[in-house]
Amino acid sequence: MIIISSIAIYFAGNSFARASSAIGDYFKIPRDVKGATFDAISSSMPELLVALYSVIVFKQFEVGIGTIAGSALFNLLVIPGICVFLAPLAFKVGKKVISRDALFYLISVFSLVVLIIYFKEWGIIISVILIGIYLVYLSQIAKHTKEYRNKNKAKNTRKGINIYKELGIFVAMLGVIGLFTYLLTSQSINLSRILGVSPIIIAFTITAAATSIPDTVISAVNSKKGDIDGATSNVFGSNIFDISIGLGVPLLIYSIIKGSVKIVFDNLEIVLGLLFATILVIYFFGEDRILRKREGIIMLFLYVLFVVYTILFSFGFFR
């Protein structure tokens, strides 16, 4: 069921992402903004739904945290590591992507680490903090979009786009993703029981990789087209959405209905590894904002190394 759900999410996610991208073009959204919002939100829908199901249906909010942390690590290390080989030109990102998207992502990860370490019960206040980070991020997005539209008033990006058809595909594929994400979440929890490991480990590895497929496809397609800003902003924007909205909204809903949630997160190395990877990737881009193939290989190797370490740790090694 995990394999079937992953395949279904892949195909539905492709159609969902294409419709979302077309809607972004219809409303004259710049590439890096579209990558950070429309592309990122559409490709992050599986992670949001996993978090919703984990806290509301299965009462295991740690599964949502594990999935989002694992997906963020996958997006951060694997996707740029692959895209740097697909790009037809130097993998150089715009200044806006680093100063806006990468910066807000670093803030999001640091906030997540602090919340997990110092707060064992999460409630409305924590959810407001997380959602607030995303709202501030959106305000910067809106500012950039306004500047872009003022500079490109003459361009007509709506030509050939049937907005009603795209909206219909958007809604239909959201329903399909919702169904198979539920199956993915439930069967991942069952698998953790069968293997006798923490559900967080399965969420961090298998579930996270399955939900990250749409992100990978979108960034890979953008890279092949030479849209480096779109590919990279999708990675950062998706991770910001995952942490801020993917955790904040389910937590807010649960807190309003049933009160605060006790967080039992024993695998702190997961979020610390995510923080380390974030700093490393920003360092790799450096002042010239170029990611090289050598660094892409290092990122892919680090992801494999970290996942192997996490799995071995869950089975009692290194203790």
C-alpha positions in Angstrom: 0.0 0.0 0.0 2.9 2.4 0.7 4.3 1.7 -2.8 0.9 2.0 -4.5 0.2 5.3 -2.6 3.6 6.7 -3.5 3.0 6.0 -7.2 -0.5 7.5 -7.1 0.8 10.6 -5.3 3.5 10.9 -8.0 1.0 10.9 -10.9 -1.6 13.0 -9.1 1.1 15.4 -7.9 2.4 15.9 -11.4 -1.1 17.0 -12.7 -1.7 19.0 -9.5 1.6 20.8 -9.9 1.1 21.6 -13.6 -2.3 23.1 -12.9 -0.9 25.1 -10.0 1.9 26.4 -12.2 -0.6 27.4 -15.0 -2.7 29.3 -12.4 0.5 31.1 -11.4 1.2 32.0 -15.0 -2.4 33.2 -15.5 -2.0 35.7 -12.6 1.4 36.9 -13.9 3.6 35.7 -11.1 7.4 35.9 -11.5 9.3 32.7 -11.7 11.0 32.7 -8.4 7.8 33.8 -6.6 5.8 31.1 -8.4 8.4 28.5 -7.4 8.3 29.7 -3.8 4.4 29.8 -3.6 2.3 28.1 -6.2 4.9 25.3 -7.0 6.0 25.0 -3.4 2.5 24.8 -1.9 1.2 22.4 -4.5 4.1 20.0 -4.1 4.0 20.3 -0.3 0.3 19.3 -0.1 1.2 15.6 0.8 3.3 16.7 3.8 0.5 19.0 5.0 -2.0 16.2 4.7 0.2 13.7 6.5 0.6 16.2 9.4 -3.2 16.7 9.5 -3.9 13.0 9.6 -1.2 12.3 12.1 -2.5 14.7 14.7 -6.3 14.6 14.0 -6.8 11.0 13.1 -3.9 9.0 14.5 -3.1 11.2 17.5 0.7 10.9 16.7 1.8 14.4 15.9 5.4 13.3 16.0 4.8 11.4 12.7 4.0 14.8 11.1 7.1 16.3 12.5 9.2 13.4 11.3 7.7 13.5 7.8 8.2 17.2 7.5 11.8 17.1 8.8 12.6 14.2 6.5 11.0 15.8 3.5 12.8 19.1 4.2 16.1 17.3 4.4 15.3 15.4 1.2 14.3 18.6 -0.6 17.4 20.4 0.7 20.1 17.8 -0.2 18.7 15.5 -2.8 16.7 17.9 -5.1 19.5 20.5 -5.7 22.0 17.6 -5.8 20.1 16.1 -8.8 19.1 19.4 -10.4 22.7 20.6 -10.6 23.3 17.8 -13.1 20.2 18.5 -15.1 20.7 22.2 -15.6 21.9 23.1 -19.1 23.9 26.0 -17.7 25.6 27.0 -14.4 23.4 26.4 -11.4 23.3 30.0 -10.3 20.4 31.4 -8.3 19.2 35.0 -8.1 20.0 37.2 -5.2 16.3 37.3 -4.2 16.2 33.5 -3.7 19.1 33.6 -1.2 18.2 36.9 0.6 14.5 36.1 0.8 13.8 32.3 0.5 17.0 30.8 2.0 16.9 33.4 4.9 13.3 32.6 5.8 14.0 28.9 5.6 16.9 29.2 8.0 14.6 31.1 10.4 12.0 28.4 10.1 14.4 25.5 10.8 16.0 27.4 13.7 12.5 28.0 15.2 11.6 24.4 14.8 14.8 23.3 16.7 14.1 25.7 19.5 10.5 24.7 19.8 11.3 21.0 19.9 14.1 21.4 22.5 12.4 23.8 24.9 8.6 23.1 24.6 7.2 19.7 25.4 3.6 20.8 24.9 2.5 22.6 21.8 -0.7 24.6 21.6 -2.3 27.7 20.0 0.7 30.0 20.8 3.2 27.7 19.1 0.9 27.3 16.0 0.5 31.1 15.8 4.3 31.5 15.9 4.7 29.0 13.1 2.0 30.4 10.9 3.2 34.0 11.7 6.6 33.1 10.1 4.9 32.2 6.9 2.7 35.3 6.9 5.8 37.5 7.2 7.4 35.5 4.3 4.3 36.0 2.2 4.4 39.7 2.8 7.9 39.7 1.2 6.6 37.6 -1.7 3.7 40.1 -2.2 6.1 43.0 -2.3 8.3 41.3 -4.9 5.3 40.3 -7.0 4.1 43.9 -7.0 7.5 45.2 -8.2 7.6 42.5 -10.9 4.2 43.4 -12.3 5.1 47.1 -12.4 8.1 46.3 -14.5 6.3 43.8 -16.8 2.9 45.5 -17.4 3.0 44.8 -21.2 3.5 41.0 -21.0 0.5 38.8 -21.4 1.1 35.4 -19.7 -2.6 34.5 -19.7 -2.7 33.5 -23.4 -3.7 29.9 -24.0 -4.5 29.2 -20.3 -8.0 28.0 -19.5 -8.3 29.0 -15.9 -11.5 27.1 -15.2 -10.0 23.8 -16.5 -6.8 24.3 -14.5 -8.9 25.0 -11.3 -10.9 21.9 -11.9 -7.8 19.7 -12.3 -6.3 21.4 -9.2 -9.3 20.5 -7.0 -9.7 17.0 -8.4 -6.0 16.1 -7.9 -6.1 17.5 -4.4 -8.8 15.0 -3.6 -6.8 12.1 -5.1 -3.7 13.2 -3.1 -5.7 13.5 0.0 -7.0 9.9 -0.3 -3.6 8.3 -1.0 -1.8 10.4 1.6 -4.2 9.0 4.2 -3.3 5.4 3.1 0.4 6.3 3.1 0.2 7.7 6.6 -1.8 4.8 8.1 0.4 2.1 6.4 3.6 3.8 7.5 2.4 3.7 11.1 1.5 0.0 10.7 5.0 -0.7 9.1 6.7 0.9 12.1 4.8 -1.4 14.5 5.7 -4.5 12.4 9.4 -3.5 12.4 9.3 -2.5 16.0 10.8 1.0 15.4 9.5 4.4 16.2 7.0 5.8 13.7 9.2 8.9 13.5 11.9 6.8 11.8 9.5 5.5 9.1 8.1 9.0 8.7 11.5 10.5 8.4 12.7 8.0 5.7 9.9 6.3 3.7 7.0 8.7 4.2 9.1 11.8 3.7 10.7 10.5 0.5 7.2 9.5 -0.9 5.7 12.9 -0.2 8.8 14.7 -1.7 8.3 13.2 -5.2 6.2 16.2 -6.5 8.9 18.6 -5.3 11.6 16.6 -7.1 9.6 16.5 -10.3 8.8 20.3 -10.3 12.4 21.3 -9.6 13.8 18.8 -12.1 11.6 20.1 -14.9 12.5 23.7 -14.0 16.2 22.9 -14.0 16.0 21.3 -17.5 14.4 24.4 -18.8 17.2 26.5 -17.3 14.8 28.0 -14.7 17.3 27.8 -11.8 15.5 30.3 -9.7 12.2 28.4 -10.0 13.9 25.1 -9.1 15.7 26.5 -6.1 12.9 28.7 -4.7 10.6 25.7 -4.9 12.9 23.8 -2.6 13.2 26.6 0.0 9.5 27.7 -0.4 8.3 24.1 0.0 10.3 23.6 3.2 9.1 26.9 4.7 5.5 25.9 3.9 6.1 22.4 5.4 7.5 23.7 8.7 5.2 26.8 9.1 1.9 25.7 7.7 2.4 21.9 7.6 2.9 21.9 11.4 1.2 25.2 12.3 -2.3 24.5 10.8 -2.8 20.9 12.0 -1.6 22.1 15.5 -4.0 25.0 15.5 -7.0 22.9 14.5 -6.2 20.2 17.1 -5.5 22.8 19.8 -8.9 24.6 19.3 -10.8 21.3 19.4 -8.9 19.3 22.1 -6.2 21.5 23.6 -2.4 21.3 23.6 -0.4 18.4 22.2 2.3 16.6 24.2 5.4 16.3 22.0 7.5 13.2 22.6 10.4 13.6 20.2 13.4 11.4 21.2 15.2 11.7 17.8 16.6 15.2 18.2 19.4 14.4 15.8 16.9 14.6 13.0 16.2 18.3 13.4 19.8 19.1 14.3 20.9 17.3 11.1 18.4 19.4 9.2 19.8 22.6 10.7 23.3 21.6 9.9 22.3 20.7 6.3 20.6 24.1 5.9 23.7 26.0 6.9 25.9 23.8 4.7 23.7 24.4 1.6 23.6 28.1 2.1 27.4 28.0 2.5 27.8 26.0 -0.8 25.9 28.7 -2.7 28.4 31.2 -1.3 28.9 34.8 -2.5 28.7 33.8 -6.2 25.4 31.9 -5.6 26.5 29.0 -7.7 26.1 25.3 -6.8 28.7 23.1 -8.5 28.5 19.4 -9.4 31.1 18.5 -6.8 29.0 20.0 -4.1 25.9 18.3 -5.5 27.6 14.9 -5.1 28.6 15.8 -1.5 24.9 16.7 -0.7 23.6 13.4 -2.1 26.2 11.5 -0.2 25.3 13.4 3.1 21.6 12.5 2.7 22.3 8.8 2.2 24.8 8.9 5.2 22.3 10.7 7.4 19.4 8.3 6.6 21.6 5.2 7.1 22.7 6.6 10.5 19.1 7.3 11.5 18.0 3.8 10.6 20.9 2.1 12.4 20.4 4.3 15.4 16.7 3.3 15.5 17.7 -0.4 15.7 20.0 0.2 18.6 23.4 0.9 17.0 25.6 3.8 18.3 24.1 3.4 21.8 
